[in-house]
Amino acid sequence: MTKLLNIEEQTDEEAISLEIPIRWKKGSILYEENEMVNYSLGRYLETKISSEIVRMDQITGIETNRYKDDLKFLIRFSQNK
């Protein structure tokens, strides 16, 4: 997902890092590995991130986890950018 959204993951220890959880209900059931689904999911995440008033260039990493039938995305961002 980081490649699709052009995010360079960073591990800057000094930067203030905050996290936003985003949950896709029934995502683990609905998800299938293909280009169209990945593109749509990328656009969905980009919209959700923007609605949190975070610029895409502030994103330092995205972690994807499965929680029951849902997919949970943990968006890490830095306020120092």
N, CA, C and O atoms as a Maestro MAE file, in Angstrom:
{
 s_m_m2io_version
 :::
 2.0.0
}

f_m_ct {
 s_m_title
 :::
 protein
 m_atom[324] {
  # First column is atom index #
  i_m_mmod_type
  r_m_x_coord
  r_m_y_coord
  r_m_z_coord
  i_m_residue_number
  s_m_chain_name
  s_m_pdb_residue_name
  s_m_pdb_atom_name
  i_m_atomic_number
  :::
  1 25 0.821 -1.178 0.000 1 A "MET " " N  " 7
  2 3 0.000 0.000 0.000 1 A "MET " " CA " 6
  3 2 0.874 1.253 0.000 1 A "MET " " C  " 6
  4 15 0.519 2.264 -0.606 1 A "MET " " O  " 8
  5 25 2.027 1.180 0.689 2 A "THR " " N  " 7
  6 3 2.901 2.352 0.722 2 A "THR " " CA " 6
  7 2 3.422 2.702 -0.670 2 A "THR " " C  " 6
  8 15 3.588 3.880 -0.985 2 A "THR " " O  " 8
  9 25 3.680 1.701 -1.501 3 A "LYS " " N  " 7
  10 3 4.126 1.954 -2.874 3 A "LYS " " CA " 6
  11 2 3.025 2.625 -3.683 3 A "LYS " " C  " 6
  12 15 3.271 3.593 -4.402 3 A "LYS " " O  " 8
  13 25 1.811 2.104 -3.560 4 A "LEU " " N  " 7
  14 3 0.676 2.631 -4.313 4 A "LEU " " CA " 6
  15 2 0.400 4.092 -3.959 4 A "LEU " " C  " 6
  16 15 0.029 4.883 -4.826 4 A "LEU " " O  " 8
  17 25 0.579 4.448 -2.694 5 A "LEU " " N  " 7
  18 3 0.316 5.813 -2.240 5 A "LEU " " CA " 6
  19 2 1.562 6.698 -2.254 5 A "LEU " " C  " 6
  20 15 1.522 7.837 -1.787 5 A "LEU " " O  " 8
  21 25 2.676 6.171 -2.793 6 A "ASN " " N  " 7
  22 3 3.946 6.906 -2.873 6 A "ASN " " CA " 6
  23 2 4.425 7.401 -1.509 6 A "ASN " " C  " 6
  24 15 4.796 8.564 -1.350 6 A "ASN " " O  " 8
  25 25 4.408 6.505 -0.540 7 A "ILE " " N  " 7
  26 3 4.826 6.841 0.820 7 A "ILE " " CA " 6
  27 2 6.194 6.220 1.072 7 A "ILE " " C  " 6
  28 15 6.395 5.023 0.868 7 A "ILE " " O  " 8
  29 25 7.123 7.048 1.515 8 A "GLU " " N  " 7
  30 3 8.438 6.553 1.892 8 A "GLU " " CA " 6
  31 2 8.427 6.305 3.391 8 A "GLU " " C  " 6
  32 15 8.332 7.245 4.180 8 A "GLU " " O  " 8
  33 25 8.525 5.041 3.782 9 A "GLU " " N  " 7
  34 3 8.499 4.714 5.213 9 A "GLU " " CA " 6
  35 2 9.751 5.274 5.878 9 A "GLU " " C  " 6
  36 15 10.857 5.188 5.345 9 A "GLU " " O  " 8
  37 25 9.540 5.849 7.061 10 A "GLN " " N  " 7
  38 3 10.635 6.455 7.804 10 A "GLN " " CA " 6
  39 2 10.668 5.900 9.212 10 A "GLN " " C  " 6
  40 15 9.642 5.521 9.775 10 A "GLN " " O  " 8
  41 25 11.847 5.861 9.760 11 A "THR " " N  " 7
  42 3 12.011 5.411 11.144 11 A "THR " " CA " 6
  43 2 12.783 6.447 11.937 11 A "THR " " C  " 6
  44 15 13.612 6.100 12.778 11 A "THR " " O  " 8
  45 25 12.514 7.714 11.672 12 A "ASP " " N  " 7
  46 3 13.182 8.814 12.370 12 A "ASP " " CA " 6
  47 2 12.788 8.781 13.843 12 A "ASP " " C  " 6
  48 15 11.636 9.048 14.187 12 A "ASP " " O  " 8
  49 25 13.729 8.459 14.698 13 A "GLU " " N  " 7
  50 3 13.464 8.312 16.128 13 A "GLU " " CA " 6
  51 2 13.100 9.641 16.787 13 A "GLU " " C  " 6
  52 15 12.357 9.661 17.768 13 A "GLU " " O  " 8
  53 25 13.613 10.746 16.259 14 A "GLU " " N  " 7
  54 3 13.387 12.041 16.885 14 A "GLU " " CA " 6
  55 2 12.052 12.663 16.489 14 A "GLU " " C  " 6
  56 15 11.556 13.538 17.198 14 A "GLU " " O  " 8
  57 25 11.466 12.242 15.388 15 A "ALA " " N  " 7
  58 3 10.212 12.818 14.922 15 A "ALA " " CA " 6
  59 2 9.061 12.396 15.835 15 A "ALA " " C  " 6
  60 15 9.040 11.284 16.361 15 A "ALA " " O  " 8
  61 25 8.116 13.302 16.008 16 A "ILE " " N  " 7
  62 3 6.910 12.975 16.769 16 A "ILE " " CA " 6
  63 2 6.042 12.112 15.870 16 A "ILE " " C  " 6
  64 15 5.660 12.537 14.779 16 A "ILE " " O  " 8
  65 25 5.734 10.925 16.313 17 A "SER " " N  " 7
  66 3 4.959 9.999 15.497 17 A "SER " " CA " 6
  67 2 3.604 9.751 16.159 17 A "SER " " C  " 6
  68 15 3.534 9.359 17.324 17 A "SER " " O  " 8
  69 25 2.542 9.982 15.410 18 A "LEU " " N  " 7
  70 3 1.182 9.739 15.871 18 A "LEU " " CA " 6
  71 2 0.551 8.684 14.980 18 A "LEU " " C  " 6
  72 15 1.050 8.409 13.889 18 A "LEU " " O  " 8
  73 25 -0.540 8.093 15.439 19 A "GLU " " N  " 7
  74 3 -1.178 7.016 14.671 19 A "GLU " " CA " 6
  75 2 -2.666 7.273 14.531 19 A "GLU " " C  " 6
  76 15 -3.308 7.795 15.443 19 A "GLU " " O  " 8
  77 25 -3.212 6.897 13.365 20 A "ILE " " N  " 7
  78 3 -4.644 6.963 13.093 20 A "ILE " " CA " 6
  79 2 -5.093 5.551 12.731 20 A "ILE " " C  " 6
  80 15 -4.578 4.979 11.770 20 A "ILE " " O  " 8
  81 25 -6.032 4.976 13.466 21 A "PRO " " N  " 7
  82 3 -6.554 3.666 13.058 21 A "PRO " " CA " 6
  83 2 -7.708 3.849 12.064 21 A "PRO " " C  " 6
  84 15 -8.600 4.670 12.282 21 A "PRO " " O  " 8
  85 25 -7.681 3.085 10.986 22 A "ILE " " N  " 7
  86 3 -8.767 3.082 10.001 22 A "ILE " " CA " 6
  87 2 -9.194 1.634 9.828 22 A "ILE " " C  " 6
  88 15 -8.358 0.757 9.608 22 A "ILE " " O  " 8
  89 25 -10.482 1.386 9.927 23 A "ARG " " N  " 7
  90 3 -10.985 0.018 9.860 23 A "ARG " " CA " 6
  91 2 -11.886 -0.156 8.636 23 A "ARG " " C  " 6
  92 15 -12.754 0.675 8.366 23 A "ARG " " O  " 8
  93 25 -11.666 -1.253 7.901 24 A "TRP " " N  " 7
  94 3 -12.501 -1.604 6.751 24 A "TRP " " CA " 6
  95 2 -13.321 -2.815 7.170 24 A "TRP " " C  " 6
  96 15 -12.808 -3.933 7.219 24 A "TRP " " O  " 8
  97 25 -14.608 -2.588 7.476 25 A "LYS " " N  " 7
  98 3 -15.467 -3.670 7.946 25 A "LYS " " CA " 6
  99 2 -15.644 -4.720 6.861 25 A "LYS " " C  " 6
  100 15 -15.894 -4.400 5.699 25 A "LYS " " O  " 8
  101 25 -15.511 -5.973 7.260 26 A "LYS " " N  " 7
  102 3 -15.598 -7.139 6.372 26 A "LYS " " CA " 6
  103 2 -14.500 -7.126 5.296 26 A "LYS " " C  " 6
  104 15 -14.593 -7.836 4.295 26 A "LYS " " O  " 8
  105 25 -13.470 -6.318 5.516 27 A "GLY " " N  " 7
  106 3 -12.395 -6.168 4.536 27 A "GLY " " CA " 6
  107 2 -11.628 -7.442 4.259 27 A "GLY " " C  " 6
  108 15 -11.238 -7.689 3.117 27 A "GLY " " O  " 8
  109 25 -11.402 -8.255 5.276 28 A "SER " " N  " 7
  110 3 -10.632 -9.479 5.041 28 A "SER " " CA " 6
  111 2 -11.441 -10.496 4.234 28 A "SER " " C  " 6
  112 15 -10.865 -11.367 3.582 28 A "SER " " O  " 8
  113 25 -12.759 -10.391 4.275 29 A "ILE " " N  " 7
  114 3 -13.611 -11.272 3.469 29 A "ILE " " CA " 6
  115 2 -13.692 -10.750 2.029 29 A "ILE " " C  " 6
  116 15 -13.646 -11.528 1.075 29 A "ILE " " O  " 8
  117 25 -13.815 -9.427 1.885 30 A "LEU " " N  " 7
  118 3 -14.011 -8.819 0.572 30 A "LEU " " CA " 6
  119 2 -12.723 -8.676 -0.227 30 A "LEU " " C  " 6
  120 15 -12.758 -8.633 -1.457 30 A "LEU " " O  " 8
  121 25 -11.580 -8.602 0.465 31 A "TYR " " N  " 7
  122 3 -10.313 -8.329 -0.210 31 A "TYR " " CA " 6
  123 2 -9.868 -9.502 -1.069 31 A "TYR " " C  " 6
  124 15 -9.930 -10.660 -0.656 31 A "TYR " " O  " 8
  125 25 -9.423 -9.178 -2.256 32 A "GLU " " N  " 7
  126 3 -8.759 -10.152 -3.119 32 A "GLU " " CA " 6
  127 2 -7.587 -9.442 -3.768 32 A "GLU " " C  " 6
  128 15 -7.656 -8.245 -4.044 32 A "GLU " " O  " 8
  129 25 -6.534 -10.160 -4.008 33 A "GLU " " N  " 7
  130 3 -5.299 -9.576 -4.525 33 A "GLU " " CA " 6
  131 2 -5.408 -9.369 -6.029 33 A "GLU " " C  " 6
  132 15 -5.126 -10.275 -6.813 33 A "GLU " " O  " 8
  133 25 -5.821 -8.162 -6.423 34 A "ASN " " N  " 7
  134 3 -5.745 -7.797 -7.831 34 A "ASN " " CA " 6
  135 2 -5.559 -6.291 -7.939 34 A "ASN " " C  " 6
  136 15 -5.770 -5.556 -6.975 34 A "ASN " " O  " 8
  137 25 -5.169 -5.850 -9.099 35 A "GLU " " N  " 7
  138 3 -4.790 -4.462 -9.314 35 A "GLU " " CA " 6
  139 2 -5.941 -3.486 -9.043 35 A "GLU " " C  " 6
  140 15 -5.727 -2.434 -8.439 35 A "GLU " " O  " 8
  141 25 -7.141 -3.821 -9.477 36 A "MET " " N  " 7
  142 3 -8.288 -2.925 -9.312 36 A "MET " " CA " 6
  143 2 -8.666 -2.774 -7.830 36 A "MET " " C  " 6
  144 15 -8.947 -1.667 -7.369 36 A "MET " " O  " 8
  145 25 -8.671 -3.879 -7.096 37 A "VAL " " N  " 7
  146 3 -8.999 -3.821 -5.668 37 A "VAL " " CA " 6
  147 2 -7.941 -3.013 -4.926 37 A "VAL " " C  " 6
  148 15 -8.285 -2.179 -4.088 37 A "VAL " " O  " 8
  149 25 -6.667 -3.240 -5.214 38 A "ASN " " N  " 7
  150 3 -5.590 -2.491 -4.566 38 A "ASN " " CA " 6
  151 2 -5.694 -0.998 -4.873 38 A "ASN " " C  " 6
  152 15 -5.501 -0.167 -3.985 38 A "ASN " " O  " 8
  153 25 -5.996 -0.654 -6.123 39 A "TYR " " N  " 7
  154 3 -6.150 0.744 -6.499 39 A "TYR " " CA " 6
  155 2 -7.312 1.379 -5.734 39 A "TYR " " C  " 6
  156 15 -7.176 2.472 -5.185 39 A "TYR " " O  " 8
  157 25 -8.449 0.690 -5.702 40 A "SER " " N  " 7
  158 3 -9.628 1.211 -4.994 40 A "SER " " CA " 6
  159 2 -9.353 1.361 -3.502 40 A "SER " " C  " 6
  160 15 -9.746 2.357 -2.894 40 A "SER " " O  " 8
  161 25 -8.687 0.386 -2.918 41 A "LEU " " N  " 7
  162 3 -8.348 0.447 -1.502 41 A "LEU " " CA " 6
  163 2 -7.387 1.605 -1.234 41 A "LEU " " C  " 6
  164 15 -7.508 2.288 -0.217 41 A "LEU " " O  " 8
  165 25 -6.445 1.827 -2.127 42 A "GLY " " N  " 7
  166 3 -5.514 2.951 -1.994 42 A "GLY " " CA " 6
  167 2 -6.235 4.286 -2.009 42 A "GLY " " C  " 6
  168 15 -5.943 5.167 -1.201 42 A "GLY " " O  " 8
  169 25 -7.175 4.433 -2.927 43 A "ARG " " N  " 7
  170 3 -7.962 5.679 -3.006 43 A "ARG " " CA " 6
  171 2 -8.825 5.846 -1.754 43 A "ARG " " C  " 6
  172 15 -8.971 6.958 -1.247 43 A "ARG " " O  " 8
  173 25 -9.396 4.751 -1.255 44 A "TYR " " N  " 7
  174 3 -10.203 4.787 -0.033 44 A "TYR " " CA " 6
  175 2 -9.352 5.276 1.140 44 A "TYR " " C  " 6
  176 15 -9.772 6.151 1.897 44 A "TYR " " O  " 8
  177 25 -8.158 4.708 1.283 45 A "LEU " " N  " 7
  178 3 -7.268 5.110 2.374 45 A "LEU " " CA " 6
  179 2 -6.841 6.569 2.228 45 A "LEU " " C  " 6
  180 15 -6.777 7.302 3.215 45 A "LEU " " O  " 8
  181 25 -6.550 6.984 1.005 46 A "GLU " " N  " 7
  182 3 -6.144 8.364 0.767 46 A "GLU " " CA " 6
  183 2 -7.260 9.337 1.181 46 A "GLU " " C  " 6
  184 15 -6.986 10.376 1.781 46 A "GLU " " O  " 8
  185 25 -8.508 9.000 0.863 47 A "THR " " N  " 7
  186 3 -9.648 9.830 1.242 47 A "THR " " CA " 6
  187 2 -9.823 9.872 2.757 47 A "THR " " C  " 6
  188 15 -10.045 10.937 3.332 47 A "THR " " O  " 8
  189 25 -9.721 8.697 3.408 48 A "LYS " " N  " 7
  190 3 -9.866 8.640 4.862 48 A "LYS " " CA " 6
  191 2 -8.742 9.414 5.563 48 A "LYS " " C  " 6
  192 15 -8.987 10.114 6.546 48 A "LYS " " O  " 8
  193 25 -7.532 9.288 5.063 49 A "ILE " " N  " 7
  194 3 -6.395 10.001 5.652 49 A "ILE " " CA " 6
  195 2 -6.602 11.506 5.505 49 A "ILE " " C  " 6
  196 15 -6.373 12.258 6.452 49 A "ILE " " O  " 8
  197 25 -7.031 11.946 4.332 50 A "SER " " N  " 7
  198 3 -7.264 13.375 4.095 50 A "SER " " CA " 6
  199 2 -8.377 13.913 4.984 50 A "SER " " C  " 6
  200 15 -8.334 15.069 5.404 50 A "SER " " O  " 8
  201 25 -9.377 13.078 5.272 51 A "SER " " N  " 7
  202 3 -10.472 13.529 6.126 51 A "SER " " CA " 6
  203 2 -10.013 13.723 7.573 51 A "SER " " C  " 6
  204 15 -10.691 14.389 8.356 51 A "SER " " O  " 8
  205 25 -8.880 13.150 7.923 52 A "GLU " " N  " 7
  206 3 -8.302 13.319 9.262 52 A "GLU " " CA " 6
  207 2 -7.388 14.549 9.325 52 A "GLU " " C  " 6
  208 15 -6.706 14.773 10.325 52 A "GLU " " O  " 8
  209 25 -7.382 15.331 8.263 53 A "ILE " " N  " 7
  210 3 -6.572 16.539 8.149 53 A "ILE " " CA " 6
  211 2 -5.079 16.229 8.289 53 A "ILE " " C  " 6
  212 15 -4.344 16.906 9.008 53 A "ILE " " O  " 8
  213 25 -4.671 15.201 7.590 54 A "VAL " " N  " 7
  214 3 -3.263 14.820 7.528 54 A "VAL " " CA " 6
  215 2 -2.857 14.840 6.059 54 A "VAL " " C  " 6
  216 15 -3.521 14.237 5.216 54 A "VAL " " O  " 8
  217 25 -1.773 15.529 5.761 55 A "ARG " " N  " 7
  218 3 -1.274 15.554 4.379 55 A "ARG " " CA " 6
  219 2 -0.561 14.236 4.085 55 A "ARG " " C  " 6
  220 15 0.038 13.630 4.973 55 A "ARG " " O  " 8
  221 25 -0.633 13.812 2.851 56 A "MET " " N  " 7
  222 3 -0.011 12.543 2.463 56 A "MET " " CA " 6
  223 2 1.504 12.572 2.672 56 A "MET " " C  " 6
  224 15 2.110 11.531 2.925 56 A "MET " " O  " 8
  225 25 2.122 13.752 2.568 57 A "ASP " " N  " 7
  226 3 3.575 13.802 2.762 57 A "ASP " " CA " 6
  227 2 3.975 13.708 4.240 57 A "ASP " " C  " 6
  228 15 5.163 13.624 4.550 57 A "ASP " " O  " 8
  229 25 2.993 13.723 5.157 58 A "GLN " " N  " 7
  230 3 3.273 13.535 6.580 58 A "GLN " " CA " 6
  231 2 3.284 12.055 6.967 58 A "GLN " " C  " 6
  232 15 3.760 11.703 8.046 58 A "GLN " " O  " 8
  233 25 2.765 11.188 6.101 59 A "ILE " " N  " 7
  234 3 2.663 9.761 6.404 59 A "ILE " " CA " 6
  235 2 4.055 9.142 6.430 59 A "ILE " " C  " 6
  236 15 4.847 9.321 5.505 59 A "ILE " " O  " 8
  237 25 4.338 8.412 7.504 60 A "THR " " N  " 7
  238 3 5.647 7.755 7.626 60 A "THR " " CA " 6
  239 2 5.543 6.236 7.550 60 A "THR " " C  " 6
  240 15 6.564 5.553 7.479 60 A "THR " " O  " 8
  241 25 4.322 5.697 7.563 61 A "GLY " " N  " 7
  242 3 4.169 4.247 7.458 61 A "GLY " " CA " 6
  243 2 2.717 3.822 7.564 61 A "GLY " " C  " 6
  244 15 1.888 4.515 8.153 61 A "GLY " " O  " 8
  245 25 2.429 2.670 6.983 62 A "ILE " " N  " 7
  246 3 1.094 2.072 7.060 62 A "ILE " " CA " 6
  247 2 1.271 0.610 7.452 62 A "ILE " " C  " 6
  248 15 2.050 -0.119 6.837 62 A "ILE " " O  " 8
  249 25 0.546 0.193 8.472 63 A "GLU " " N  " 7
  250 3 0.577 -1.200 8.926 63 A "GLU " " CA " 6
  251 2 -0.824 -1.779 8.741 63 A "GLU " " C  " 6
  252 15 -1.808 -1.155 9.137 63 A "GLU " " O  " 8
  253 25 -0.917 -2.952 8.148 64 A "THR " " N  " 7
  254 3 -2.205 -3.600 7.915 64 A "THR " " CA " 6
  255 2 -2.309 -4.835 8.796 64 A "THR " " C  " 6
  256 15 -1.412 -5.677 8.814 64 A "THR " " O  " 8
  257 25 -3.415 -4.934 9.527 65 A "ASN " " N  " 7
  258 3 -3.671 -6.085 10.387 65 A "ASN " " CA " 6
  259 2 -5.073 -6.615 10.131 65 A "ASN " " C  " 6
  260 15 -5.966 -5.879 9.710 65 A "ASN " " O  " 8
  261 25 -5.246 -7.880 10.388 66 A "ARG " " N  " 7
  262 3 -6.563 -8.497 10.288 66 A "ARG " " CA " 6
  263 2 -7.150 -8.597 11.692 66 A "ARG " " C  " 6
  264 15 -6.486 -9.054 12.623 66 A "ARG " " O  " 8
  265 25 -8.407 -8.164 11.833 67 A "TYR " " N  " 7
  266 3 -9.112 -8.261 13.104 67 A "TYR " " CA " 6
  267 2 -10.456 -8.909 12.821 67 A "TYR " " C  " 6
  268 15 -11.370 -8.257 12.316 67 A "TYR " " O  " 8
  269 25 -10.579 -10.175 13.141 68 A "LYS " " N  " 7
  270 3 -11.756 -10.976 12.804 68 A "LYS " " CA " 6
  271 2 -11.984 -10.893 11.299 68 A "LYS " " C  " 6
  272 15 -11.117 -11.306 10.529 68 A "LYS " " O  " 8
  273 25 -13.137 -10.365 10.857 69 A "ASP " " N  " 7
  274 3 -13.420 -10.254 9.423 69 A "ASP " " CA " 6
  275 2 -13.002 -8.902 8.849 69 A "ASP " " C  " 6
  276 15 -13.159 -8.656 7.653 69 A "ASP " " O  " 8
  277 25 -12.477 -8.039 9.693 70 A "ASP " " N  " 7
  278 3 -12.142 -6.682 9.269 70 A "ASP " " CA " 6
  279 2 -10.648 -6.554 8.979 70 A "ASP " " C  " 6
  280 15 -9.831 -7.339 9.460 70 A "ASP " " O  " 8
  281 25 -10.318 -5.547 8.180 71 A "LEU " " N  " 7
  282 3 -8.928 -5.150 8.009 71 A "LEU " " CA " 6
  283 2 -8.744 -3.839 8.753 71 A "LEU " " C  " 6
  284 15 -9.580 -2.940 8.661 71 A "LEU " " O  " 8
  285 25 -7.644 -3.735 9.490 72 A "LYS " " N  " 7
  286 3 -7.361 -2.528 10.250 72 A "LYS " " CA " 6
  287 2 -6.047 -1.953 9.742 72 A "LYS " " C  " 6
  288 15 -5.035 -2.651 9.674 72 A "LYS " " O  " 8
  289 25 -6.074 -0.687 9.392 73 A "PHE " " N  " 7
  290 3 -4.889 0.010 8.901 73 A "PHE " " CA " 6
  291 2 -4.453 0.995 9.974 73 A "PHE " " C  " 6
  292 15 -5.251 1.810 10.438 73 A "PHE " " O  " 8
  293 25 -3.208 0.921 10.360 74 A "LEU " " N  " 7
  294 3 -2.647 1.846 11.320 74 A "LEU " " CA " 6
  295 2 -1.749 2.798 10.541 74 A "LEU " " C  " 6
  296 15 -0.705 2.402 10.021 74 A "LEU " " O  " 8
  297 25 -2.163 4.044 10.469 75 A "ILE " " N  " 7
  298 3 -1.456 5.047 9.695 75 A "ILE " " CA " 6
  299 2 -0.563 5.836 10.646 75 A "ILE " " C  " 6
  300 15 -1.054 6.482 11.572 75 A "ILE " " O  " 8
  301 25 0.739 5.784 10.421 76 A "ARG " " N  " 7
  302 3 1.682 6.551 11.230 76 A "ARG " " CA " 6
  303 2 2.063 7.817 10.472 76 A "ARG " " C  " 6
  304 15 2.338 7.779 9.272 76 A "ARG " " O  " 8
  305 25 2.073 8.938 11.188 77 A "PHE " " N  " 7
  306 3 2.466 10.185 10.543 77 A "PHE " " CA " 6
  307 2 3.266 11.046 11.507 77 A "PHE " " C  " 6
  308 15 3.214 10.867 12.724 77 A "PHE " " O  " 8
  309 25 3.993 11.969 10.940 78 A "SER " " N  " 7
  310 3 4.834 12.854 11.733 78 A "SER " " CA " 6
  311 2 4.320 14.273 11.629 78 A "SER " " C  " 6
  312 15 3.955 14.725 10.544 78 A "SER " " O  " 8
  313 25 4.288 14.969 12.729 79 A "GLN " " N  " 7
  314 3 3.889 16.374 12.721 79 A "GLN " " CA " 6
  315 2 5.061 17.276 12.380 79 A "GLN " " C  " 6
  316 15 4.883 18.479 12.186 79 A "GLN " " O  " 8
  317 25 6.246 16.715 12.307 80 A "ASN " " N  " 7
  318 3 7.437 17.517 12.039 80 A "ASN " " CA " 6
  319 2 7.615 17.894 10.581 80 A "ASN " " C  " 6
  320 15 8.502 18.682 10.256 80 A "ASN " " O  " 8
  321 25 6.802 17.355 9.706 81 A "LYS " " N  " 7
  322 3 6.960 17.656 8.266 81 A "LYS " " CA " 6
  323 2 6.172 18.865 7.882 81 A "LYS " " C  " 6
  324 15 6.183 19.265 6.718 81 A "LYS " " O  " 8
  :::
 }
 m_bond[323] {
  # First column is bond index #
  i_m_from
  i_m_to
  i_m_order
  :::
  1 1 2 1
  2 2 3 1
  3 3 4 2
  4 3 5 1
  5 5 6 1
  6 6 7 1
  7 7 8 2
  8 7 9 1
  9 9 10 1
  10 10 11 1
  11 11 12 2
  12 11 13 1
  13 13 14 1
  14 14 15 1
  15 15 16 2
  16 15 17 1
  17 17 18 1
  18 18 19 1
  19 19 20 2
  20 19 21 1
  21 21 22 1
  22 22 23 1
  23 23 24 2
  24 23 25 1
  25 25 26 1
  26 26 27 1
  27 27 28 2
  28 27 29 1
  29 29 30 1
  30 30 31 1
  31 31 32 2
  32 31 33 1
  33 33 34 1
  34 34 35 1
  35 35 36 2
  36 35 37 1
  37 37 38 1
  38 38 39 1
  39 39 40 2
  40 39 41 1
  41 41 42 1
  42 42 43 1
  43 43 44 2
  44 43 45 1
  45 45 46 1
  46 46 47 1
  47 47 48 2
  48 47 49 1
  49 49 50 1
  50 50 51 1
  51 51 52 2
  52 51 53 1
  53 53 54 1
  54 54 55 1
  55 55 56 2
  56 55 57 1
  57 57 58 1
  58 58 59 1
  59 59 60 2
  60 59 61 1
  61 61 62 1
  62 62 63 1
  63 63 64 2
  64 63 65 1
  65 65 66 1
  66 66 67 1
  67 67 68 2
  68 67 69 1
  69 69 70 1
  70 70 71 1
  71 71 72 2
  72 71 73 1
  73 73 74 1
  74 74 75 1
  75 75 76 2
  76 75 77 1
  77 77 78 1
  78 78 79 1
  79 79 80 2
  80 79 81 1
  81 81 82 1
  82 82 83 1
  83 83 84 2
  84 83 85 1
  85 85 86 1
  86 86 87 1
  87 87 88 2
  88 87 89 1
  89 89 90 1
  90 90 91 1
  91 91 92 2
  92 91 93 1
  93 93 94 1
  94 94 95 1
  95 95 96 2
  96 95 97 1
  97 97 98 1
  98 98 99 1
  99 99 100 2
  100 99 101 1
  101 101 102 1
  102 102 103 1
  103 103 104 2
  104 103 105 1
  105 105 106 1
  106 106 107 1
  107 107 108 2
  108 107 109 1
  109 109 110 1
  110 110 111 1
  111 111 112 2
  112 111 113 1
  113 113 114 1
  114 114 115 1
  115 115 116 2
  116 115 117 1
  117 117 118 1
  118 118 119 1
  119 119 120 2
  120 119 121 1
  121 121 122 1
  122 122 123 1
  123 123 124 2
  124 123 125 1
  125 125 126 1
  126 126 127 1
  127 127 128 2
  128 127 129 1
  129 129 130 1
  130 130 131 1
  131 131 132 2
  132 131 133 1
  133 133 134 1
  134 134 135 1
  135 135 136 2
  136 135 137 1
  137 137 138 1
  138 138 139 1
  139 139 140 2
  140 139 141 1
  141 141 142 1
  142 142 143 1
  143 143 144 2
  144 143 145 1
  145 145 146 1
  146 146 147 1
  147 147 148 2
  148 147 149 1
  149 149 150 1
  150 150 151 1
  151 151 152 2
  152 151 153 1
  153 153 154 1
  154 154 155 1
  155 155 156 2
  156 155 157 1
  157 157 158 1
  158 158 159 1
  159 159 160 2
  160 159 161 1
  161 161 162 1
  162 162 163 1
  163 163 164 2
  164 163 165 1
  165 165 166 1
  166 166 167 1
  167 167 168 2
  168 167 169 1
  169 169 170 1
  170 170 171 1
  171 171 172 2
  172 171 173 1
  173 173 174 1
  174 174 175 1
  175 175 176 2
  176 175 177 1
  177 177 178 1
  178 178 179 1
  179 179 180 2
  180 179 181 1
  181 181 182 1
  182 182 183 1
  183 183 184 2
  184 183 185 1
  185 185 186 1
  186 186 187 1
  187 187 188 2
  188 187 189 1
  189 189 190 1
  190 190 191 1
  191 191 192 2
  192 191 193 1
  193 193 194 1
  194 194 195 1
  195 195 196 2
  196 195 197 1
  197 197 198 1
  198 198 199 1
  199 199 200 2
  200 199 201 1
  201 201 202 1
  202 202 203 1
  203 203 204 2
  204 203 205 1
  205 205 206 1
  206 206 207 1
  207 207 208 2
  208 207 209 1
  209 209 210 1
  210 210 211 1
  211 211 212 2
  212 211 213 1
  213 213 214 1
  214 214 215 1
  215 215 216 2
  216 215 217 1
  217 217 218 1
  218 218 219 1
  219 219 220 2
  220 219 221 1
  221 221 222 1
  222 222 223 1
  223 223 224 2
  224 223 225 1
  225 225 226 1
  226 226 227 1
  227 227 228 2
  228 227 229 1
  229 229 230 1
  230 230 231 1
  231 231 232 2
  232 231 233 1
  233 233 234 1
  234 234 235 1
  235 235 236 2
  236 235 237 1
  237 237 238 1
  238 238 239 1
  239 239 240 2
  240 239 241 1
  241 241 242 1
  242 242 243 1
  243 243 244 2
  244 243 245 1
  245 245 246 1
  246 246 247 1
  247 247 248 2
  248 247 249 1
  249 249 250 1
  250 250 251 1
  251 251 252 2
  252 251 253 1
  253 253 254 1
  254 254 255 1
  255 255 256 2
  256 255 257 1
  257 257 258 1
  258 258 259 1
  259 259 260 2
  260 259 261 1
  261 261 262 1
  262 262 263 1
  263 263 264 2
  264 263 265 1
  265 265 266 1
  266 266 267 1
  267 267 268 2
  268 267 269 1
  269 269 270 1
  270 270 271 1
  271 271 272 2
  272 271 273 1
  273 273 274 1
  274 274 275 1
  275 275 276 2
  276 275 277 1
  277 277 278 1
  278 278 279 1
  279 279 280 2
  280 279 281 1
  281 281 282 1
  282 282 283 1
  283 283 284 2
  284 283 285 1
  285 285 286 1
  286 286 287 1
  287 287 288 2
  288 287 289 1
  289 289 290 1
  290 290 291 1
  291 291 292 2
  292 291 293 1
  293 293 294 1
  294 294 295 1
  295 295 296 2
  296 295 297 1
  297 297 298 1
  298 298 299 1
  299 299 300 2
  300 299 301 1
  301 301 302 1
  302 302 303 1
  303 303 304 2
  304 303 305 1
  305 305 306 1
  306 306 307 1
  307 307 308 2
  308 307 309 1
  309 309 310 1
  310 310 311 1
  311 311 312 2
  312 311 313 1
  313 313 314 1
  314 314 315 1
  315 315 316 2
  316 315 317 1
  317 317 318 1
  318 318 319 1
  319 319 320 2
  320 319 321 1
  321 321 322 1
  322 322 323 1
  323 323 324 2
  :::
 }
}
